[in-house]
């Protein structure tokens, strides 16, 4: 199988796996224990914390390990809401991952108010629109760095600067950017950043919330007081060690494994355009992640195309894998104003650290072939493939 669904999850780097294995066996201790086994575990934990901190150019004390990006998002949003006694206003966007939008909706049920700012037709939210949405009691602005479906980059630096002038904290869901593109948090005025290891070669089930010193945050998991009393529970030590190795490799390689992907992605899209199959390439005219291509084809159902390609040996997706089971069109494309008929044909191709040019070439050929077949079988009355 040629795997091109890295925005859903990326293959574990062999170096990360090798580093993790000892922590399943001889280094199995609890990092909170005082004995030698605990100290060895603690050493691995803190080494990983420093590696993650280095990737984002922050002090290691700012890194709070979590079970993944979803928990990190929830901790930021619910932790800030709780610190403000569930009073006040939150600004977010209409294109956020459910890990952000759903907890915000829950905070509204608990007494807060929220504004969801719409993007433009390219899937980018204007910084001035965020500023316009602010209210005197706005307690938090939450926006993603890169969209998980289209790859569109959001103006987080400009938004952060505007909010810093107003002393309003910014939360950035950086799950799709972390480890793939530079994110210098020493320079950027961002109070909370959510990241996830498995999007860039680390293991599943581990992430982090990076919190600015003195930023308000009330713990949501209470217990033994781990992670500087901000996230109780014995840490997932093997996962965190693997996270640290993936972060270290991203730092050491200066993102070289990902910068090469943009040329592959662009060549693929150019070939698709030349095939004259009516392809729509979303966010193509906006700044976007170099590994992501969001496509739709007239008279083609996205789910059908994904299945056809899977049978041919290629793995892509028809949307966010974190919203499995949903059949309605992408809320991101809907917010961008994409017609529902075209949105039904949406598929996402996302390259990763181990993707090779010949794999993309073979996939592109298969994609074009399958699209042409489905379009030839389309029912004109329905407008989609049968």
C-alpha positions in Angstrom: 0.0 0.0 0.0 1.1 3.5 -0.8 0.1 5.6 2.2 -0.8 9.2 1.5 -3.0 10.1 4.5 -0.4 11.6 6.8 -2.7 14.4 8.0 -4.7 11.6 9.7 -1.6 9.9 11.1 2.0 9.4 10.1 4.2 6.3 10.2 6.2 6.0 13.3 9.9 6.8 12.7 12.1 3.7 13.3 14.4 5.9 15.5 11.4 6.7 17.7 10.4 3.1 18.0 13.9 2.0 18.9 14.1 4.7 21.6 10.7 3.6 23.0 11.3 -0.1 23.3 13.5 0.0 26.5 10.8 1.9 28.3 8.4 -1.0 27.8 10.9 -3.3 29.5 14.0 -2.5 31.6 13.1 1.3 32.0 9.5 0.7 32.9 9.5 2.7 36.2 7.1 5.4 37.2 8.7 8.9 36.7 7.3 10.1 40.0 9.0 7.3 42.0 12.1 8.1 44.1 14.0 4.8 43.5 16.5 4.2 40.7 13.8 2.8 38.3 11.8 5.9 38.8 14.8 8.2 38.3 15.7 6.4 35.0 12.1 6.9 33.8 12.2 10.6 34.9 15.4 11.1 33.0 13.8 9.8 29.8 10.7 11.9 30.4 12.7 15.2 30.9 15.0 14.5 28.0 11.9 14.2 25.8 10.4 17.4 27.3 13.6 19.3 26.4 13.5 18.0 22.8 9.9 19.1 22.4 10.8 22.5 23.9 13.7 22.9 21.5 11.5 22.2 18.5 9.4 25.2 19.4 12.2 27.3 21.0 10.7 27.6 24.4 11.8 26.8 28.0 11.1 23.1 28.9 8.9 24.1 31.8 6.2 25.3 29.3 5.6 21.8 27.9 2.7 19.9 29.4 2.4 16.3 28.1 -1.1 15.1 27.2 -2.7 12.1 25.5 -2.7 13.9 22.2 -3.9 17.0 20.3 -7.5 16.6 21.3 -6.8 16.6 25.0 -4.4 19.5 24.5 -7.1 21.6 22.8 -9.6 20.7 25.5 -7.2 21.5 28.3 -6.5 25.0 26.8 -10.2 25.9 26.1 -11.7 24.4 29.2 -8.8 25.3 31.4 -9.1 29.0 30.4 -12.9 28.9 30.7 -12.6 27.4 34.2 -10.0 30.0 35.2 -12.6 32.7 34.2 -15.4 30.9 36.1 -17.1 30.1 32.7 -17.9 33.8 32.2 -17.0 35.9 29.2 -16.5 35.5 25.4 -14.5 33.3 23.1 -13.6 34.0 19.5 -12.8 31.1 17.1 -13.4 30.2 13.5 -15.8 28.2 11.4 -13.0 25.9 10.1 -11.6 24.5 13.4 -11.1 20.9 14.1 -13.9 19.4 16.3 -11.3 19.1 19.1 -11.6 22.9 19.3 -15.2 23.7 18.1 -16.9 21.1 20.3 -15.4 22.1 23.7 -16.2 25.7 22.8 -19.8 24.8 22.2 -19.8 23.0 25.5 -18.4 26.2 27.2 -21.3 28.1 25.7 -23.7 25.6 27.4 -22.0 26.4 30.6 -22.5 30.1 30.4 -19.9 31.6 28.0 -20.5 33.2 24.6 -18.7 32.4 21.4 -18.2 34.0 17.9 -17.3 31.7 15.0 -15.5 33.8 12.3 -15.9 32.7 8.7 -13.0 32.3 6.3 -12.6 33.7 2.8 -13.1 31.6 -0.3 -9.5 30.3 0.0 -10.1 29.0 3.5 -8.1 31.7 5.3 -9.5 33.8 8.2 -8.7 37.5 8.0 -6.9 38.9 11.0 -9.1 42.0 11.0 -12.2 39.9 11.1 -10.9 38.3 14.3 -10.2 41.8 15.8 -13.7 42.9 14.8 -15.2 40.0 16.6 -13.5 40.9 19.9 -15.7 42.0 22.8 -14.8 43.8 26.0 -15.0 40.5 27.9 -13.2 38.3 25.4 -11.2 35.8 27.4 -9.6 33.7 24.6 -9.1 33.5 20.9 -8.6 30.0 19.4 -7.5 29.4 15.9 -5.6 26.7 14.0 -2.2 27.2 12.5 -2.9 25.1 9.4 -6.2 23.6 8.4 -6.2 19.8 8.6 -8.4 19.4 5.4 -7.0 22.1 3.0 -3.6 22.8 4.5 -4.4 26.6 4.5 -2.2 28.6 6.8 -3.9 31.0 9.1 -2.3 34.4 10.0 -1.5 33.5 13.6 1.5 35.9 13.8 -0.7 38.9 12.8 -3.5 37.8 15.0 -1.2 37.2 18.0 0.3 40.7 17.6 -3.2 42.3 17.6 -4.2 40.3 20.7 -1.0 41.1 22.6 -1.8 44.8 22.3 -5.2 44.0 23.9 -3.9 41.6 26.5 -6.1 38.8 25.2 -4.5 35.3 25.2 -4.3 33.3 21.9 -4.6 29.5 21.7 -3.3 27.9 18.5 -4.1 24.4 17.4 -0.8 23.6 15.7 -1.4 19.9 15.3 -1.0 19.9 11.5 2.0 22.3 11.5 4.1 21.1 14.4 7.2 19.2 13.3 6.5 20.0 9.6 7.2 23.8 9.5 9.0 26.2 11.8 7.0 27.5 14.8 9.1 29.8 17.0 7.1 30.3 20.1 9.8 32.5 21.7 9.1 35.1 19.0 5.3 34.6 18.5 2.9 36.0 21.1 0.9 32.8 21.6 -0.2 31.8 25.1 -1.3 28.2 24.4 -0.2 25.8 21.6 -1.5 22.3 21.0 0.6 19.7 19.3 0.4 16.0 18.6 3.3 13.5 18.1 1.7 11.1 15.5 1.3 13.8 12.8 5.1 13.9 12.2 6.6 10.6 12.9 6.0 10.1 16.7 3.6 7.6 18.3 -0.1 7.9 18.6 -1.7 8.7 22.0 0.7 11.5 23.0 0.8 15.3 22.6 1.5 18.4 24.5 0.0 21.8 25.4 2.7 24.4 25.5 1.7 27.2 27.9 3.1 30.6 28.3 4.4 31.4 31.7 1.7 32.9 33.9 -1.0 32.3 31.4 -4.3 31.4 33.2 -5.1 27.7 33.1 -7.1 25.5 35.5 -6.3 21.8 35.5 -9.0 19.6 34.1 -7.6 16.2 35.3 -7.1 16.2 39.1 -5.0 13.6 41.0 -1.4 13.2 41.7 -0.3 16.6 40.4 1.9 15.5 37.5 3.0 17.9 34.8 3.4 20.8 37.2 -0.1 20.2 38.6 -1.7 21.0 35.2 -2.4 17.5 34.0 -2.5 14.8 36.6 -2.0 11.1 35.8 1.1 8.9 35.3 2.7 10.0 32.0 2.7 7.8 28.9 6.5 7.3 29.2 7.2 5.2 26.1 5.0 7.5 24.0 6.6 10.6 25.3 10.1 9.3 24.6 9.1 8.6 21.0 7.6 12.1 20.8 10.9 13.5 21.9 12.8 11.6 19.3 10.5 12.7 16.5 10.8 16.3 17.7 14.6 16.0 17.9 14.7 14.7 14.3 12.6 17.5 13.1 14.9 20.0 14.8 18.1 18.4 13.6 16.9 18.0 10.0 15.6 21.6 9.8 12.3 20.2 8.4 14.1 18.8 5.3 11.9 15.7 5.3 8.9 18.0 4.8 10.2 20.9 2.6 10.9 18.4 -0.2 7.2 17.4 -0.2 5.9 20.7 -1.7 7.6 20.0 -5.1 6.0 16.5 -5.2 2.6 17.9 -4.3 2.8 20.7 -6.9 3.9 18.2 -9.6 0.9 16.0 -8.7 -1.5 18.9 -8.9 -0.1 20.2 -12.2 -0.6 16.7 -13.7 -4.1 16.5 -12.4 -4.9 19.9 -14.0 -3.5 18.8 -17.3 -5.7 15.7 -17.2 -8.8 17.9 -17.8 -11.0 16.1 -15.4 -12.5 19.3 -13.9 -10.5 19.2 -10.7 -11.0 21.8 -8.0 -8.0 22.3 -5.8 -9.0 24.1 -2.7 -6.8 26.8 -1.0 -4.4 26.5 -4.0 -4.1 30.3 -4.1 -3.5 30.7 -0.4 -0.4 30.0 1.7 -0.7 26.3 2.7 1.2 23.4 4.1 3.5 21.9 1.4 2.3 18.3 2.1 -1.5 18.8 1.7 -3.7 18.8 -1.4 -7.5 19.1 -1.1 -9.3 18.1 -4.3 -12.7 17.5 -5.7 -13.9 16.3 -9.0 -17.3 16.9 -10.6 -19.6 13.9 -10.9 -17.4 11.9 -8.5 -18.3 10.9 -4.9 -15.3 11.3 -2.6 -16.1 8.2 -0.5 -16.4 6.1 -3.7 -13.1 7.4 -5.0 -11.3 6.7 -1.7 -12.6 3.1 -1.8 -11.6 2.6 -5.4 -8.1 3.9 -4.7 -7.9 1.7 -1.6 -8.6 -1.4 -3.7 -5.9 -0.2 -6.1 -3.4 0.0 -3.2 -3.5 3.7 -2.3 -4.6 5.2 1.0 -6.1 8.8 1.0 -9.1 10.2 2.9 -12.3 12.0 2.1 -12.0 14.4 5.1 -10.9 14.5 8.7 -10.1 11.0 10.0 -10.9 12.4 13.5 -14.6 12.7 12.5 -15.0 9.2 11.3 -18.5 8.0 10.5 -19.8 11.4 9.3 -21.3 11.5 5.8 -22.2 15.2 5.5 -19.9 17.5 3.4 -16.9 19.0 5.0 -17.8 21.9 7.4 -14.5 23.5 6.2 -15.6 23.5 2.5 -19.1 24.7 3.5 -17.6 27.6 5.4 -15.5 28.4 2.3 -18.7 28.6 0.2 -18.1 25.5 -1.8 -21.2 24.1 -3.5 -22.5 21.0 -1.7 -22.5 19.0 -5.0 -18.8 19.6 -5.5 -18.0 19.2 -1.8 -19.4 15.7 -2.0 -16.4 14.9 -4.2 -13.8 16.1 -1.7 -10.7 14.0 -1.1 -7.5 14.9 0.8 -4.0 13.8 -0.2 -1.4 14.4 2.5 2.3 13.4 2.1 4.6 12.5 4.9 8.2 12.2 6.0 8.7 8.9 4.2 6.8 9.7 1.0 8.9 9.1 -2.2 8.5 10.8 -5.6 7.8 7.6 -7.5 4.9 6.8 -5.0 3.3 10.1 -5.8 3.7 9.6 -9.5 2.1 6.1 -9.4 -0.7 7.5 -7.2 -1.4 10.4 -9.6 -1.8 8.1 -12.5 -4.2 5.8 -10.6 -6.2 8.8 -9.3 -6.7 10.2 -12.8 -7.7 6.8 -14.1 -10.2 6.2 -11.4 -11.7 9.7 -11.7 -12.2 9.2 -15.4 -13.8 5.9 -14.9 -16.2 7.2 -12.3 -17.1 10.3 -14.4 -17.9 8.0 -17.3 -20.4 6.1 -15.1 -22.0 9.2 -13.6 -25.7 9.4 -13.6 -26.5 12.8 -15.3 -29.7 13.1 -13.3 -27.9 12.7 -10.0 -24.7 14.5 -10.9 -22.6 11.9 -9.0 -21.0 8.6 -9.7 -23.3 5.5 -9.4 
